[in-house]
Amino acid sequence: MFITNLFTHWEKMKRRDKLEIVNDILVAIQNKGGKIKPTHLLYKSNLSHKKMMEYLSELMQKEMVSEVDEEGKKMFIINQKGFDFLKEYRKIKEFSDSFGL
């Protein structure tokens, strides 16, 4: 019984891979109407500030996300490439889930 519960707990706590983290960041931005404050994204993405900024830097280089200044406040917005990623990621996720992977 203990081993079963431990395994179930481990399954729930498994680490996210890079694609899952990118998806989580983009979904968080999308769910906030396409733009989000850095602090809100930090909480939603469940990453350290350093890791979040590393991912955002890469996403900005790939033109999936942009940083803008709105009335003196820094915001991150999702770009078309980010929306395209979400669409394709959902397809891949549905495909792998259909095989129980």
Long-range contacts (C-beta under 8 A, 24 or more apart in sequence): 19-89, 21-45, 21-47, 21-55, 22-55, 22-59, 22-64, 22-85, 22-89, 23-85, 23-86, 23-89, 25-52, 25-55, 25-56, 25-59, 25-65, 26-59, 26-64, 26-65, 26-78, 26-82, 26-85, 26-86, 27-86, 29-65, 29-76, 29-77, 29-78, 29-82, 30-78, 30-82, 30-83, 30-86, 34-77, 34-78, 35-68, 35-70, 35-75, 35-76, 35-77, 35-78, 36-75, 36-76, 37-73, 37-74, 37-75, 37-76, 38-74, 38-75, 38-76, 41-76
